[in-house]
Amino acid sequence: MNADPQRAASSAGFAVVCEQLAKAYPTPTGSVPALRGVDLAVRTREVMFLVGPSGCGKTTLISIVAGVLRRDAGRCTIFDVDPESLPSAQATAFRRDHIGFVFQSYNLIPSLSVRDNVSIPLLLQRAKPRDAAKTAQRSLELVGLSDQADKMPSELSGGQQQRVAIARAIVHSPRLIVCDEPTSALDHTTGRDIMKLLRSLVLERGTTLIVVTHDRRIYEYADRIAEMDDGRITGIRASSSVIVEGTAP
């Protein structure tokens, strides 16, 4: 049975509230359901992990939350706003200003330097290029890549590109950060360092964090863990031990 999103209660105190979300993908032999009526409520300033087998709908769910995909049915509000109900330009501006997304495939622009890739969210907010570059440099320092700022993405390892993607997601101080396998390309020590950084943003800046992961080594950084299977949330449990160390600069 799906988790109760507390739909009878006020959404105050929740960053994300999903109700009966459904999504299917067309195939030559018919549509394939990816989400089958998902209910999920993520509290403000919470670290929520989504776990489960590959193909169970985790990435589809966070893609809808982040506005990368449109839902087929149901409702999803982000800080009491349903972006899909807004005119296109307003929905784009809402996502730009309030959501940071770490893609599993990095999605870096190969023709831009590392610093310029990280600057993109700020430039979309019409920041001055010089100011954007300075802020991007500070974001790269947070992920340990300040010395790689002038390189091109192709000159970096997969793990370094992942950290650039994380720097880009946090550079504009979004209220919600959504991560798809943020530690998959990182060694254990670096993965823990990145999770300490992300959790520090929650503690110091009031950010809300949703993480899709298969990496059991980082479960301790979650407040709650939602388990998914076959397009549904099958249960939500508190993390057995929560790491709270670290502070954001």
N, C-alpha and C positions, 0 to 999 in steps of 0.2 A: 504494500500500500504506500502511496506517495506521502511525503512529509507534509504536514499541515503548515501552510505559509502564514497562519494566523490572519487569514483574510477577514475574519470577523472583527479583528482589532484594527485600530488606527495604524497607518503605515509610518507614523512618527517613530523615529529610532531605527528605521530600516533604510539601508542604502539601496537595496535591490529587492523587489518583490515580483516573483514570477508566478502566474496562476494559469494552470492547465495549458502550458505551452506545448504546441504540436508543430512538427516540421517533418516533411517527407521529401525525398529526392527522387526525381523521375529517372527511370531506366528503360531500356528497350522492352523489357518484359513487364513493366508496371512500376508504380511508385514504391519506394522502400522507406518505411517510417524510421526516422532518426530520433524523434522525441515523441513520447506518447502521453501527453497530459502531465507535464512536469510542474510541480509546485515547489518553490524554493524562496525562502526569505533570508537575506543576508543583512546582518545588523551593521549600522554605521560603526566604523573603526574596528571591524572584525576581520580576521584572517580566516577565510573559508577555503578548504581544499575540496576539490572534486576528484574522486578516485573511482576506478573500475576498469574492466577489460577494454582493450582497444575496440573501437566501433560501437561503444555503448551509448554515445551521444554527448560526451563531455565537451568536445570542441564545438559541436553544433550549438550547445547550450550557451557557452560563453561568447560565441560569435553573435548570437542573437542579443545577448546582454550588451555587448559592445557596439551593436549596430552594424556589424559586418554582414550579417544575414537578416532577412526578414522572416518573421514567423508565419506559419500557415493559419494558426489559431491560437487563442489564449491572449494573455496580456502580460506585459513586463514593464514595470515602472522603475526608473532610476532617480533616486532622490525625489520621489513623488511626481516625476514627469515620465510620460510615455512618449519617447522620441518618435515612434512610428505614427503617432497621432498629429505630429507637428508638420507644417509645410517643410518641403525638402531642405530649403536653405537654413531654416531654424533647427531642424534635426541635425544637420551637418555641423552647425555652430555649437550645438549642445554637446555632441560627441567630441568635437575638437577641444572644447574648454574643460570638460569634466572627466573624460575617460582616457586612460593610457592602456595600450594593448601591446603585449609582448607576444609576437607570433612565433610558433615553433620553427618556422622556416626563415626567420629573421626579417625578411622583406626589406633588406637594405637596398638603396639605390646604387648600383655599381659604378655609375659615372660621377658620384659625389664622394668627397672625402669623408672620413669618419666624423669629423667635427660638423660638417655640413649636413650629414644624415641626422645627427642628433639635434641640430638646429631646426629641423623642419617643423615640429609642432609650434615652436615660437614664431617662426616666420608666417605660419598660417594664422597666427593671432596678431599679425602685423607688427611684430616687434622689429626694431631697427636691426639690420644685419649685424652690426658691430656688437650690440647688446646680446643678440641671440648667440653669437659666437662665444662670448664670454660665459654666458650661462651654460652653454653646451660643454665648454671646457670644464666647468665645475662639476657637471653631471658625469663627465668621463672620469674625473678624479675619484668620484664616489665608487665607481666600478673598477678602479685600478687601471685605467687605460689612458691617462692624461698624456703619456708619451707616444701614443699611437694616433693622435688627433689628425695629423696631416696625411696619414696613409689612406689608401683606397681599401674598400672592403675585401677585395680579392687578395690583398697582402696579409690578411689576418687569418688565424686559425678559426675553426668552427666555434670553439669556446669563446674566443675573443669577439667574434661577430655576435654571439648571443649576448655578451655583456654590452656591446654597442646598442643592441636592440632594447635592452633594459634601460640603459642611459637615456635613450630616446623616449621611452615610455614614461619616465619620471621627470623629464627636464622641465615640463610646464606645470609641475605640482598638481596633477589631476586629483580629483576627489575619489575616483575609483580607478584601480589598476587591475587589469585582467591579464593573466599570464597563462600561456599554453606551454607546458613542459619547460619552465625557465631554467632548470638545472640539467636538462637532458644531455647537453654537450659539454658539461663542466665536470672536472674532477671533484672528488668529495669535499676537499678543503675549500675550493673556490665556490662550489655550490652552497656550502654552509655560509660562507661570507656574503654571498648574494642574498640568501634568505635573511640573514641578520640585517642587511641593509634594508630590504623590503619591509621587514617587520618594524624596523626603526621608524620608517615613514609613517606606519600606522600609529606608533606611540607618540611621535613628536609632531606630526602634521595632521593627524586625524584622518588619514587616508583609509579607505576600505580596500581590501585585497582579496581577489578570487584567483585561485591557482589550480589548474589542471595538472596532475602529476601522476607518474607511476613510481616515483622515487620515494621509497619508504624511509630512506635515511633523513628526509626533511619533514616527516609528519609532525615532529615535535614543535615545528614553527606555526602550526595551525591552532586556532581557537576551537574550530569544529571541522569535522570531516564528513562530507556527504558522499555516500556510496551510490554509484549508478550501475544499472544493468539493463540492457535491452530497452533503452530509451526512457527509463524511469529512474527516479530516485528511490532507492529501496530502504534507506535509513540514514539518519544523521546522528553522529555521536561526538561528544567532546573529545578533544585530544587528551591523551593520558598525561602528557607533560608539556607545558608550553614554555618555550624559550622567550624571555623578555629582555635579554641583554642587548646592549647596543643603543646608540642614540643617533639620530640624524643630525648632520651639521646644520 
